Amino acid sequence: MTRDLSAVDAVLRFAAALREIRGRLLADLFPVTDIADLLAAVRSRRELPREGVTRSGIEYTVHGAGRRMVSSDGRQVDVDLVTDPLLGNEVEAFDAWRIRWFLDEAADDGHSNEDINAACTHLAGEGHLREVVEGRWFALPDVQAAQHESPTRSHPPPSVLTQDTSQVSGSAADRACRQAV
């Protein structure tokens, strides 16, 4: 049972980190509202680069069906857009592999996928998570289902520091930071 409790604690740590890092990323990239909107800003509207660093130091990378986010202290969370079979909408979801990656347990010495899935299912039953696809994909309960991508927007594009600004020296880097803020 100790193993189960530690897996539950591990999932709760991941969920707290996801909530914090996601919140900071979206605040920095306003008016981007969620992962679907971020994907559209990168792919359809071409307002943001595929990889970047926000003003609060959150690094992000848009990949395949989602995005990876890394906080300035090195915590890394990853979510994908997954179709919720009950709602028919895409939601920001994670699986055991993503949680184990966050825990730096992608090796065989940490919690198993089965431990993490059981903890996620338990937490979904208590309302701490939402089970999107039974036994496989989970989401934060307070993250709304994403709307389908829209190539148009009525807000000005968000700004972000791109990876390239780290190679700009002195006052030019300062100007780039001020422009991004």
N, CA, C and O atoms as a DFTB+ gen file, in Angstrom:
724 C
 N C O
     1  1       0.820      -1.205       0.000
     2  2       0.000       0.000       0.000
     3  2       0.858       1.261       0.000
     4  3       0.451       2.283      -0.553
     5  1       2.042       1.202       0.614
     6  2       2.943       2.347       0.602
     7  2       3.267       2.742      -0.826
     8  3       3.305       3.927      -1.160
     9  1       3.501       1.739      -1.670
    10  2       3.804       1.996      -3.078
    11  2       2.651       2.742      -3.734
    12  3       2.884       3.689      -4.486
    13  1       1.411       2.336      -3.464
    14  2       0.251       3.005      -4.042
    15  2       0.175       4.461      -3.589
    16  3      -0.077       5.356      -4.395
    17  1       0.398       4.694      -2.278
    18  2       0.346       6.058      -1.772
    19  2       1.430       6.918      -2.403
    20  3       1.187       8.084      -2.716
    21  1       2.627       6.362      -2.594
    22  2       3.684       7.163      -3.193
    23  2       3.391       7.438      -4.672
    24  3       3.766       8.489      -5.191
    25  1       2.727       6.503      -5.349
    26  2       2.336       6.752      -6.738
    27  2       1.279       7.849      -6.799
    28  3       1.320       8.706      -7.682
    29  1       0.336       7.822      -5.868
    30  2      -0.679       8.881      -5.797
    31  2      -0.013      10.220      -5.541
    32  3      -0.340      11.209      -6.197
    33  1       0.921      10.267      -4.592
    34  2       1.654      11.505      -4.317
    35  2       2.416      11.984      -5.548
    36  3       2.458      13.182      -5.828
    37  1       3.013      11.055      -6.278
    38  2       3.765      11.403      -7.486
    39  2       2.849      12.019      -8.536
    40  3       3.209      13.013      -9.167
    41  1       1.680      11.441      -8.726
    42  2       0.725      11.978      -9.695
    43  2       0.234      13.352      -9.244
    44  3       0.078      14.253     -10.068
    45  1      -0.009      13.520      -7.960
    46  2      -0.429      14.835      -7.448
    47  2       0.653      15.890      -7.670
    48  3       0.342      17.041      -7.976
    49  1       1.943      15.499      -7.516
    50  2       3.042      16.439      -7.797
    51  2       3.043      16.838      -9.271
    52  3       3.225      18.011      -9.600
    53  1       2.841      15.863     -10.154
    54  2       2.772      16.154     -11.585
    55  2       1.611      17.099     -11.873
    56  3       1.785      18.090     -12.582
    57  1       0.432      16.806     -11.333
    58  2      -0.751      17.633     -11.591
    59  2      -0.541      19.061     -11.100
    60  3      -0.930      20.012     -11.778
    61  1       0.072      19.220      -9.929
    62  2       0.340      20.569      -9.403
    63  2       1.334      21.308     -10.302
    64  3       1.154      22.493     -10.583
    65  1       2.376      20.613     -10.750
    66  2       3.352      21.235     -11.640
    67  2       2.712      21.600     -12.974
    68  3       2.969      22.682     -13.504
    69  1       1.889      20.722     -13.521
    70  2       1.206      21.000     -14.778
    71  2       0.313      22.233     -14.639
    72  3       0.337      23.119     -15.493
    73  1      -0.457      22.287     -13.582
    74  2      -1.354      23.425     -13.362
    75  2      -0.552      24.730     -13.279
    76  3      -0.923      25.728     -13.897
    77  1       0.546      24.717     -12.514
    78  2       1.359      25.924     -12.344
    79  2       2.047      26.334     -13.644
    80  3       1.942      27.488     -14.060
    81  1       2.742      25.412     -14.283
    82  2       3.524      25.728     -15.481
    83  2       2.606      26.114     -16.633
    84  3       2.884      27.072     -17.354
    85  1       1.515      25.377     -16.811
    86  2       0.537      25.697     -17.853
    87  2      -0.041      27.094     -17.625
    88  3      -0.175      27.882     -18.561
    89  1      -0.382      27.389     -16.367
    90  2      -0.945      28.695     -16.041
    91  2       0.017      29.834     -16.353
    92  3      -0.383      30.857     -16.909
    93  1       1.280      29.655     -15.997
    94  2       2.282      30.686     -16.288
    95  2       2.487      30.848     -17.790
    96  3       2.589      31.970     -18.286
    97  1       2.546      29.734     -18.516
    98  2       2.720      29.792     -19.965
    99  2       1.573      30.556     -20.615
   100  3       1.799      31.459     -21.420
   101  1       0.348      30.194     -20.265
   102  2      -0.816      30.844     -20.883
   103  2      -0.924      32.308     -20.478
   104  3      -1.341      33.136     -21.288
   105  1      -0.557      32.649     -19.240
   106  2      -0.560      34.059     -18.830
   107  2       0.451      34.847     -19.660
   108  3       0.172      35.968     -20.086
   109  1       1.620      34.262     -19.888
   110  2       2.658      34.921     -20.681
   111  2       2.276      35.059     -22.145
   112  3       2.657      36.029     -22.799
   113  1       1.526      34.096     -22.664
   114  2       1.186      34.088     -24.091
   115  2      -0.205      34.635     -24.373
   116  3      -0.718      34.461     -25.478
   117  1      -0.828      35.294     -23.395
   118  2      -2.148      35.873     -23.618
   119  2      -2.125      36.659     -24.925
   120  3      -1.209      37.451     -25.143
   121  1      -3.092      36.462     -25.780
   122  2      -4.427      35.909     -25.615
   123  2      -4.563      34.415     -25.929
   124  3      -5.689      33.937     -26.066
   125  1      -3.467      33.661     -26.048
   126  2      -3.564      32.209     -26.223
   127  2      -4.261      31.642     -25.000
   128  3      -3.883      31.945     -23.869
   129  1      -5.290      30.809     -25.226
   130  2      -6.134      30.347     -24.118
   131  2      -5.908      28.911     -23.683
   132  3      -6.203      28.560     -22.540
   133  1      -5.385      28.065     -24.582
   134  2      -5.199      26.654     -24.262
   135  2      -4.260      26.035     -25.280
   136  3      -3.753      26.727     -26.163
   137  1      -4.028      24.740     -25.163
   138  2      -3.086      24.078     -26.066
   139  2      -3.574      24.105     -27.510
   140  3      -2.763      24.269     -28.421
   141  1      -4.856      23.953     -27.740
   142  2      -5.378      23.989     -29.109
   143  2      -5.098      25.352     -29.742
   144  3      -4.722      25.443     -30.910
   145  1      -5.286      26.401     -28.956
   146  2      -5.019      27.751     -29.452
   147  2      -3.522      27.960     -29.690
   148  3      -3.134      28.619     -30.654
   149  1      -2.677      27.400     -28.811
   150  2      -1.232      27.491     -29.015
   151  2      -0.824      26.766     -30.297
   152  3      -0.027      27.284     -31.080
   153  1      -1.373      25.562     -30.511
   154  2      -1.067      24.833     -31.737
   155  2      -1.494      25.632     -32.967
   156  3      -0.776      25.662     -33.967
   157  1      -2.654      26.274     -32.899
   158  2      -3.118      27.090     -34.024
   159  2      -2.212      28.313     -34.209
   160  3      -1.919      28.692     -35.343
   161  1      -1.767      28.933     -33.116
   162  2      -0.880      30.101     -33.212
   163  2       0.454      29.730     -33.852
   164  3       1.073      30.547     -34.533
   165  1       0.891      28.495     -33.630
   166  2       2.157      28.028     -34.217
   167  2       1.935      27.541     -35.645
   168  3       2.663      27.941     -36.555
   169  1       0.949      26.693     -35.849
   170  2       0.805      26.009     -37.137
   171  2      -0.027      26.777     -38.156
   172  3       0.414      26.969     -39.289
   173  1      -1.211      27.215     -37.779
   174  2      -2.121      27.840     -38.734
   175  2      -1.853      29.327     -38.906
   176  3      -1.689      29.818     -40.023
   177  1      -1.811      30.036     -37.784
   178  2      -1.666      31.494     -37.850
   179  2      -0.211      31.939     -37.950
   180  3       0.066      33.075     -38.335
   181  1       0.719      31.052     -37.607
   182  2       2.159      31.332     -37.647
   183  2       2.526      32.608     -36.877
   184  3       3.342      33.416     -37.321
   185  1       1.892      32.757     -35.709
   186  2       2.160      33.908     -34.832
   187  2       3.275      33.628     -33.836
   188  3       3.903      34.556     -33.327
   189  1       3.521      32.361     -33.559
   190  2       4.528      31.968     -32.583
   191  2       5.455      30.928     -33.190
   192  3       5.046      30.174     -34.073
   193  1       6.703      30.880     -32.725
   194  2       7.612      29.837     -33.188
   195  2       7.256      28.495     -32.546
   196  3       6.568      28.456     -31.525
   197  1       7.714      27.418     -33.132
   198  2       7.466      26.077     -32.603
   199  2       8.104      25.891     -31.225
   200  3       7.571      25.163     -30.387
   201  1       9.237      26.544     -30.992
   202  2       9.924      26.498     -29.705
   203  2      10.155      27.923     -29.238
   204  3      10.464      28.803     -30.042
   205  1      10.005      28.154     -27.933
   206  2      10.243      29.492     -27.413
   207  2      10.385      29.499     -25.913
   208  3      10.230      28.479     -25.242
   209  1      10.688      30.685     -25.399
   210  2      10.804      30.915     -23.963
   211  2       9.957      32.141     -23.652
   212  3      10.111      33.188     -24.280
   213  1       9.062      32.004     -22.677
   214  2       8.191      33.129     -22.324
   215  2       8.896      34.061     -21.347
   216  3       9.980      33.751     -20.852
   217  1       8.277      35.197     -21.077
   218  2       8.910      36.196     -20.207
   219  2       9.114      35.702     -18.780
   220  3       9.979      36.222     -18.075
   221  1       8.335      34.702     -18.331
   222  2       8.543      34.166     -16.985
   223  2       9.488      32.967     -16.992
   224  3       9.668      32.311     -15.966
   225  1      10.092      32.681     -18.146
   226  2      11.092      31.637     -18.216
   227  2      10.576      30.251     -18.546
   228  3      11.321      29.278     -18.424
   229  1       9.324      30.132     -18.962
   230  2       8.784      28.829     -19.356
   231  2       9.223      28.545     -20.792
   232  3       8.910      29.304     -21.709
   233  1       9.947      27.448     -20.974
   234  2      10.308      26.999     -22.318
   235  2       9.178      26.110     -22.814
   236  3       8.637      25.303     -22.058
   237  1       8.826      26.258     -24.079
   238  2       7.799      25.373     -24.632
   239  2       8.257      24.861     -25.991
   240  3       9.022      25.517     -26.697
   241  1       7.774      23.682     -26.338
   242  2       7.996      23.086     -27.649
   243  2       6.684      22.485     -28.098
   244  3       6.100      21.659     -27.396
   245  1       6.217      22.895     -29.266
   246  2       5.023      22.302     -29.852
   247  2       5.482      21.082     -30.639
   248  3       6.401      21.171     -31.454
   249  1       4.844      19.947     -30.393
   250  2       5.206      18.700     -31.061
   251  2       3.947      17.999     -31.525
   252  3       2.858      18.319     -31.051
   253  1       4.064      17.083     -32.410
   254  2       2.967      16.248     -32.881
   255  2       1.583      16.695     -32.470
   256  3       0.992      17.567     -33.107
   257  1       1.065      16.107     -31.415
   258  2      -0.301      16.381     -30.974
   259  2      -0.340      17.244     -29.717
   260  3      -1.396      17.357     -29.095
   261  1       0.767      17.850     -29.327
   262  2       0.723      18.609     -28.084
   263  2       1.896      19.531     -27.881
   264  3       2.462      20.076     -28.828
   265  1       2.255      19.697     -26.597
   266  2       3.368      20.581     -26.263
   267  2       4.058      20.100     -24.999
   268  3       3.448      19.501     -24.113
   269  1       5.366      20.389     -24.948
   270  2       6.180      20.148     -23.755
   271  2       6.490      21.513     -23.168
   272  3       6.780      22.460     -23.899
   273  1       6.427      21.612     -21.839
   274  2       6.712      22.858     -21.136
   275  2       7.748      22.581     -20.062
   276  3       7.652      21.589     -19.341
   277  1       8.739      23.456     -19.954
   278  2       9.787      23.298     -18.955
   279  2       9.869      24.591     -18.154
   280  3      10.037      25.673     -18.718
   281  1       9.750      24.470     -16.837
   282  2       9.838      25.650     -15.974
   283  2      11.292      26.070     -15.827
   284  3      12.201      25.314     -16.169
   285  1      11.507      27.273     -15.320
   286  2      12.870      27.783     -15.142
   287  2      13.659      26.953     -14.133
   288  3      14.889      26.995     -14.134
   289  1      12.970      26.196     -13.269
   290  2      13.685      25.332     -12.318
   291  2      13.856      23.906     -12.846
   292  3      14.290      23.023     -12.106
   293  1      13.519      23.675     -14.117
   294  2      13.788      22.398     -14.757
   295  2      12.668      21.378     -14.738
   296  3      12.819      20.299     -15.312
   297  1      11.545      21.681     -14.097
   298  2      10.424      20.734     -14.115
   299  2       9.834      20.712     -15.519
   300  3       9.607      21.756     -16.131
   301  1       9.590      19.500     -16.019
   302  2       9.102      19.338     -17.387
   303  2       7.776      18.594     -17.389
   304  3       7.658      17.510     -16.818
   305  1       6.778      19.190     -18.039
   306  2       5.475      18.551     -18.188
   307  2       5.113      18.535     -19.666
   308  3       5.541      19.400     -20.429
   309  1       4.335      17.561     -20.054
   310  2       3.982      17.380     -21.457
   311  2       2.518      16.961     -21.523
   312  3       2.066      16.135     -20.731
   313  1       1.787      17.530     -22.462
   314  2       0.395      17.145     -22.688
   315  2       0.153      16.997     -24.184
   316  3       0.835      17.616     -25.001
   317  1      -0.816      16.180     -24.525
   318  2      -1.264      16.014     -25.907
   319  2      -2.730      16.401     -25.985
   320  3      -3.441      16.399     -24.980
   321  1      -3.175      16.734     -27.190
   322  2      -4.608      16.879     -27.425
   323  2      -5.153      15.498     -27.741
   324  3      -4.690      14.827     -28.663
   325  1      -6.130      15.089     -26.971
   326  2      -6.733      13.767     -27.111
   327  2      -8.242      13.954     -27.221
   328  3      -8.832      14.741     -26.481
   329  1      -8.861      13.232     -28.141
   330  2     -10.310      13.340     -28.292
   331  2     -11.007      12.624     -27.147
   332  3     -10.781      11.439     -26.902
   333  1     -11.858      13.365     -26.453
   334  2     -12.663      12.798     -25.383
   335  2     -13.828      12.065     -26.040
   336  3     -14.670      12.703     -26.671
   337  1     -13.898      10.729     -25.908
   338  2     -14.955       9.976     -26.596
   339  2     -16.364      10.329     -26.122
   340  3     -17.321      10.154     -26.877
   341  1     -16.514      10.819     -24.898
   342  2     -17.847      11.187     -24.402
   343  2     -18.299      12.543     -24.915
   344  3     -19.467      12.723     -25.261
   345  1     -17.366      13.512     -24.967
   346  2     -17.720      14.869     -25.375
   347  2     -17.488      15.131     -26.858
   348  3     -18.116      16.011     -27.446
   349  1     -16.586      14.364     -27.457
   350  2     -16.255      14.579     -28.862
   351  2     -15.293      15.738     -29.087
   352  3     -14.936      16.026     -30.230
   353  1     -14.866      16.408     -28.021
   354  2     -13.913      17.512     -28.117
   355  2     -12.523      17.027     -27.759
   356  3     -12.352      15.986     -27.125
   357  1     -11.535      17.801     -28.177
   358  2     -10.168      17.501     -27.794
   359  2      -9.877      18.123     -26.433
   360  3     -10.298      19.244     -26.149
   361  1      -9.155      17.384     -25.597
   362  2      -8.774      17.877     -24.273
   363  2      -7.265      17.724     -24.103
   364  3      -6.637      16.890     -24.753
   365  1      -6.699      18.536     -23.226
   366  2      -5.288      18.459     -22.890
   367  2      -5.109      17.301     -21.925
   368  3      -5.565      17.366     -20.784
   369  1      -4.452      16.249     -22.372
   370  2      -4.373      15.025     -21.578
   371  2      -2.935      14.550     -21.428
   372  3      -2.045      14.946     -22.180
   373  1      -2.736      13.697     -20.445
   374  2      -1.432      13.106     -20.169
   375  2      -1.634      11.637     -19.840
   376  3      -2.734      11.203     -19.500
   377  1      -0.551      10.886     -19.948
   378  2      -0.599       9.456     -19.657
   379  2       0.517       9.113     -18.675
   380  3       1.260       9.991     -18.238
   381  1       0.628       7.840     -18.335
   382  2       1.626       7.395     -17.356
   383  2       3.044       7.715     -17.812
   384  3       3.885       8.090     -16.995
   385  1       3.317       7.573     -19.096
   386  2       4.661       7.849     -19.601
   387  2       5.060       9.297     -19.319
   388  3       6.186       9.554     -18.893
   389  1       4.160      10.231     -19.551
   390  2       4.453      11.651     -19.325
   391  2       4.680      11.944     -17.834
   392  3       5.528      12.761     -17.475
   393  1       3.927      11.280     -16.995
   394  2       4.127      11.465     -15.552
   395  2       5.468      10.883     -15.134
   396  3       6.197      11.507     -14.364
   397  1       5.801       9.708     -15.626
   398  2       7.099       9.101     -15.296
   399  2       8.246       9.966     -15.816
   400  3       9.278      10.074     -15.153
   401  1       8.088      10.578     -16.975
   402  2       9.119      11.473     -17.512
   403  2       9.309      12.650     -16.552
   404  3      10.439      13.022     -16.236
   405  1       8.209      13.227     -16.094
   406  2       8.265      14.325     -15.124
   407  2       9.010      13.895     -13.865
   408  3       9.811      14.654     -13.319
   409  1       8.743      12.680     -13.411
   410  2       9.374      12.161     -12.206
   411  2      10.816      11.719     -12.448
   412  3      11.506      11.296     -11.521
   413  1      11.264      11.819     -13.702
   414  2      12.593      11.362     -14.103
   415  2      12.718       9.864     -13.854
   416  3      13.756       9.363     -13.421
   417  1      11.618       9.167     -14.146
   418  2      11.567       7.732     -13.918
   419  2      11.301       6.977     -15.211
   420  3      10.699       5.903     -15.196
   421  1      11.750       7.538     -16.330
   422  2      11.563       6.832     -17.591
   423  2      12.362       5.531     -17.589
   424  3      12.085       4.625     -18.375
   425  1      13.350       5.442     -16.707
   426  2      14.106       4.196     -16.549
   427  2      13.248       3.206     -15.762
   428  3      12.163       3.553     -15.296
   429  1      13.727       1.998     -15.620
   430  2      12.950       0.937     -14.971
   431  2      12.994       0.968     -13.443
   432  3      12.447       0.070     -12.804
   433  1      13.627       1.970     -12.845
   434  2      13.802       1.966     -11.393
   435  2      12.731       2.750     -10.623
   436  3      12.837       2.871      -9.402
   437  1      11.728       3.274     -11.282
   438  2      10.708       4.073     -10.606
   439  2       9.369       3.379     -10.592
   440  3       9.294       2.151     -10.650
   441  1       8.304       4.171     -10.514
   442  2       6.949       3.631     -10.550
   443  2       6.687       3.026     -11.923
   444  3       7.147       3.550     -12.938
   445  1       5.962       1.947     -11.949
   446  2       5.590       1.332     -13.230
   447  2       4.425       2.104     -13.843
   448  3       3.744       2.874     -13.165
   449  1       4.214       1.883     -15.130
   450  2       3.041       2.478     -15.774
   451  2       1.769       2.025     -15.072
   452  3       0.824       2.800     -14.929
   453  1       1.747       0.776     -14.636
   454  2       0.564       0.244     -13.950
   455  2       0.323       0.985     -12.630
   456  3      -0.819       1.304     -12.299
   457  1       1.411       1.261     -11.865
   458  2       1.283       2.019     -10.614
   459  2       0.689       3.403     -10.880
   460  3      -0.232       3.846     -10.194
   461  1       1.243       4.071     -11.895
   462  2       0.806       5.432     -12.216
   463  2      -0.627       5.427     -12.731
   464  3      -1.426       6.273     -12.329
   465  1      -0.966       4.489     -13.614
   466  2      -2.349       4.413     -14.109
   467  2      -3.333       4.147     -12.982
   468  3      -4.407       4.747     -12.936
   469  1      -2.966       3.241     -12.064
   470  2      -3.846       2.954     -10.926
   471  2      -4.013       4.200     -10.058
   472  3      -5.116       4.481      -9.589
   473  1      -2.937       4.945      -9.842
   474  2      -3.017       6.176      -9.048
   475  2      -3.893       7.213      -9.753
   476  3      -4.702       7.887      -9.115
   477  1      -3.728       7.335     -11.072
   478  2      -4.550       8.283     -11.836
   479  2      -6.027       7.909     -11.777
   480  3      -6.881       8.777     -11.591
   481  1      -6.328       6.642     -11.930
   482  2      -7.716       6.181     -11.863
   483  2      -8.302       6.456     -10.477
   484  3      -9.448       6.888     -10.353
   485  1      -7.508       6.201      -9.442
   486  2      -7.939       6.485      -8.073
   487  2      -8.232       7.989      -7.906
   488  3      -9.270       8.372      -7.366
   489  1      -7.307       8.822      -8.377
   490  2      -7.471      10.278      -8.248
   491  2      -8.642      10.789      -9.086
   492  3      -9.307      11.750      -8.699
   493  1      -8.899      10.157     -10.227
   494  2     -10.067      10.531     -11.033
   495  2     -11.350      10.202     -10.273
   496  3     -12.315      10.965     -10.319
   497  1     -11.361       9.072      -9.579
   498  2     -12.524       8.701      -8.774
   499  2     -12.788       9.681      -7.642
   500  3     -13.930       9.836      -7.210
   501  1     -11.745      10.343      -7.158
   502  2     -11.887      11.344      -6.096
   503  2     -12.082      12.759      -6.635
   504  3     -12.233      13.699      -5.855
   505  1     -12.081      12.923      -7.963
   506  2     -12.294      14.237      -8.557
   507  2     -11.040      15.086      -8.728
   508  3     -11.136      16.242      -9.142
   509  1      -9.860      14.538      -8.417
   510  2      -8.609      15.292      -8.580
   511  2      -8.151      15.328     -10.031
   512  3      -7.440      16.245     -10.445
   513  1      -8.564      14.324     -10.800
   514  2      -8.257      14.230     -12.229
   515  2      -9.536      13.850     -12.945
   516  3     -10.549      13.543     -12.318
   517  1      -9.475      13.874     -14.254
   518  2     -10.577      13.387     -15.078
   519  2     -10.017      12.311     -15.999
   520  3      -8.996      12.521     -16.654
   521  1     -10.679      11.165     -16.050
   522  2     -10.247      10.090     -16.937
   523  2     -10.864      10.335     -18.310
   524  3     -12.084      10.289     -18.467
   525  1     -10.018      10.595     -19.298
   526  2     -10.488      10.923     -20.646
   527  2     -10.692       9.648     -21.455
   528  3     -11.758       9.438     -22.033
   529  1      -9.676       8.804     -21.495
   530  2      -9.764       7.496     -22.138
   531  2      -9.407       6.484     -21.054
   532  3      -8.309       6.516     -20.499
   533  1     -10.336       5.594     -20.763
   534  2     -10.216       4.695     -19.621
   535  2      -8.851       4.006     -19.542
   536  3      -8.409       3.335     -20.475
   537  1      -8.202       4.201     -18.384
   538  2      -6.943       3.543     -18.104
   539  2      -5.753       4.024     -18.916
   540  3      -4.674       3.438     -18.828
   541  1      -5.927       5.092     -19.714
   542  2      -4.826       5.529     -20.589
   543  2      -4.564       7.021     -20.521
   544  3      -3.430       7.421     -20.256
   545  1      -5.562       7.860     -20.749
   546  2      -5.391       9.316     -20.809
   547  2      -6.186       9.984     -19.700
   548  3      -7.337       9.638     -19.432
   549  1      -5.536      10.957     -19.060
   550  2      -6.139      11.681     -17.942
   551  2      -5.946      13.175     -18.167
   552  3      -5.080      13.587     -18.938
   553  1      -6.762      13.987     -17.487
   554  2      -6.679      15.437     -17.621
   555  2      -6.933      16.086     -16.271
   556  3      -7.493      15.471     -15.364
   557  1      -6.514      17.336     -16.153
   558  2      -6.881      18.113     -14.972
   559  2      -8.382      18.359     -15.042
   560  3      -8.905      18.611     -16.127
   561  1      -9.084      18.293     -13.927
   562  2     -10.546      18.406     -13.969
   563  2     -11.037      19.805     -14.335
   564  3     -12.153      19.961     -14.831
   565  1     -10.215      20.817     -14.094
   566  2     -10.661      22.185     -14.330
   567  2     -10.230      22.737     -15.678
   568  3     -10.456      23.916     -15.951
   569  1      -9.614      21.920     -16.533
   570  2      -9.219      22.361     -17.874
   571  2     -10.357      22.001     -18.814
   572  3     -10.694      20.830     -18.988
   573  1     -10.939      23.026     -19.414
   574  2     -12.091      22.831     -20.288
   575  2     -11.681      22.130     -21.573
   576  3     -10.517      22.175     -21.972
   577  1     -12.628      21.493     -22.208
   578  2     -12.384      20.861     -23.499
   579  2     -12.011      21.936     -24.511
   580  3     -12.611      23.010     -24.546
   581  1     -11.020      21.634     -25.327
   582  2     -10.543      22.586     -26.322
   583  2     -11.521      22.669     -27.488
   584  3     -12.154      21.682     -27.862
   585  1     -11.626      23.845     -28.040
   586  2     -12.418      24.030     -29.248
   587  2     -11.533      23.684     -30.443
   588  3     -10.309      23.641     -30.321
   589  1     -12.136      23.445     -31.566
   590  2     -11.349      23.124     -32.755
   591  2     -10.559      24.348     -33.187
   592  3     -10.989      25.482     -32.973
   593  1      -9.382      24.109     -33.806
   594  2      -8.491      25.188     -34.213
   595  2      -9.203      26.148     -35.151
   596  3      -9.970      25.742     -36.025
   597  1      -8.933      27.422     -34.950
   598  2      -9.468      28.453     -35.820
   599  2      -8.305      29.244     -36.383
   600  3      -7.479      29.740     -35.616
   601  1      -8.213      29.379     -37.696
   602  2      -7.073      30.070     -38.268
   603  2      -7.147      31.581     -38.119
   604  3      -6.185      32.269     -38.459
   605  1      -8.257      32.124     -37.623
   606  2      -8.357      33.576     -37.473
   607  2      -8.454      33.931     -36.006
   608  3      -8.805      33.104     -35.165
   609  1      -8.134      35.179     -35.722
   610  2      -8.189      35.643     -34.341
   611  2      -8.513      37.127     -34.366
   612  3      -8.149      37.838     -35.302
   613  1      -9.202      37.588     -33.328
   614  2      -9.534      38.999     -33.253
   615  2      -8.604      39.758     -32.315
   616  3      -8.700      40.981     -32.211
   617  1      -7.699      39.048     -31.626
   618  2      -6.751      39.668     -30.718
   619  2      -5.403      39.828     -31.401
   620  3      -5.110      39.108     -32.355
   621  1      -4.574      40.760     -30.932
   622  2      -3.223      40.842     -31.491
   623  2      -2.453      39.581     -31.139
   624  3      -2.755      38.937     -30.134
   625  1      -1.454      39.212     -31.954
   626  2      -0.702      37.995     -31.675
   627  2       0.095      38.109     -30.385
   628  3       0.537      39.201     -30.026
   629  1       0.284      36.991     -29.681
   630  2       1.076      37.001     -28.461
   631  2       2.553      37.191     -28.803
   632  3       2.970      36.974     -29.941
   633  1       3.323      37.590     -27.822
   634  2       4.756      37.710     -28.053
   635  2       5.483      36.721     -27.169
   636  3       5.000      36.344     -26.101
   637  1       6.651      36.306     -27.629
   638  2       7.433      35.323     -26.905
   639  2       8.890      35.542     -27.241
   640  3       9.227      35.982     -28.340
   641  1       9.742      35.238     -26.299
   642  2      11.168      35.228     -26.588
   643  2      11.466      33.913     -27.265
   644  3      11.096      32.862     -26.741
   645  1      12.110      33.928     -28.393
   646  2      12.464      32.674     -29.041
   647  2      13.816      32.214     -28.544
   648  3      14.545      32.981     -27.916
   649  1      14.152      30.981     -28.817
   650  2      15.436      30.432     -28.418
   651  2      16.579      31.280     -28.961
   652  3      17.628      31.375     -28.325
   653  1      16.393      31.903     -30.133
   654  2      17.459      32.659     -30.768
   655  2      17.913      33.855     -29.956
   656  3      19.061      34.273     -30.108
   657  1      17.070      34.437     -29.092
   658  2      17.453      35.637     -28.364
   659  2      18.551      35.384     -27.356
   660  3      19.192      36.331     -26.901
   661  1      18.789      34.129     -26.992
   662  2      19.843      33.835     -26.036
   663  2      21.219      34.101     -26.636
   664  3      22.199      34.243     -25.905
   665  1      21.295      34.169     -27.954
   666  2      22.575      34.404     -28.589
   667  2      22.788      35.877     -28.928
   668  3      23.839      36.242     -29.454
   669  1      21.799      36.730     -28.633
   670  2      21.940      38.165     -28.861
   671  2      22.635      38.752     -27.651
   672  3      22.306      38.399     -26.518
   673  1      23.580      39.632     -27.866
   674  2      24.367      40.125     -26.737
   675  2      23.869      41.468     -26.225
   676  3      23.221      42.235     -26.937
   677  1      24.199      41.724     -24.958
   678  2      24.038      43.018     -24.304
   679  2      22.714      43.695     -24.505
   680  3      21.658      43.114     -24.257
   681  1      22.777      44.947     -24.962
   682  2      21.584      45.772     -25.039
   683  2      20.581      45.246     -26.057
   684  3      19.380      45.460     -25.893
   685  1      21.035      44.571     -27.093
   686  2      20.100      43.993     -28.057
   687  2      19.234      42.931     -27.386
   688  3      18.035      42.847     -27.654
   689  1      19.832      42.123     -26.518
   690  2      19.057      41.114     -25.784
   691  2      18.066      41.788     -24.854
   692  3      16.928      41.336     -24.728
   693  1      18.485      42.866     -24.199
   694  2      17.570      43.602     -23.323
   695  2      16.388      44.147     -24.104
   696  3      15.248      44.069     -23.646
   697  1      16.658      44.708     -25.300
   698  2      15.558      45.226     -26.129
   699  2      14.614      44.101     -26.523
   700  3      13.397      44.286     -26.499
   701  1      15.148      42.937     -26.887
   702  2      14.309      41.795     -27.260
   703  2      13.433      41.377     -26.098
   704  3      12.256      41.071     -26.289
   705  1      13.996      41.357     -24.876
   706  2      13.209      40.990     -23.695
   707  2      12.099      42.003     -23.456
   708  3      10.963      41.621     -23.176
   709  1      12.415      43.297     -23.564
   710  2      11.402      44.322     -23.328
   711  2      10.297      44.246     -24.370
   712  3       9.127      44.454     -24.046
   713  1      10.653      43.948     -25.626
   714  2       9.642      43.836     -26.673
   715  2       8.729      42.652     -26.419
   716  3       7.531      42.724     -26.694
   717  1       9.275      41.569     -25.901
   718  2       8.480      40.362     -25.645
   719  2       7.533      40.556     -24.490
   720  3       6.496      39.895     -24.423
   721  1       7.869      41.458     -23.568
   722  2       7.031      41.708     -22.401
   723  2       6.009      42.704     -22.766
   724  3       5.182      43.074     -21.932
